[in-house]
């Protein structure tokens, strides 16, 4: 007796959800507290903080895009498998 073959795209969906969570955490990461301008290192610390915030934003966008592509890929994979299964059934 034959068993039905099917695609399991749950792993890809789970990875997409995990990536979306990571992207959300990167965006939500708080910046360092304000430093008094009377401190000699204020401007240097502010510049580093701004650079880190910019890097977090870029990474969040990148990871968010990867999550979207994984969700789309999961749907395309499922659709292709369903179409192929239907084609096999029609030929049998």
Helices and strands as residue ranges (DSSP letters): H 10-28, H 42-91
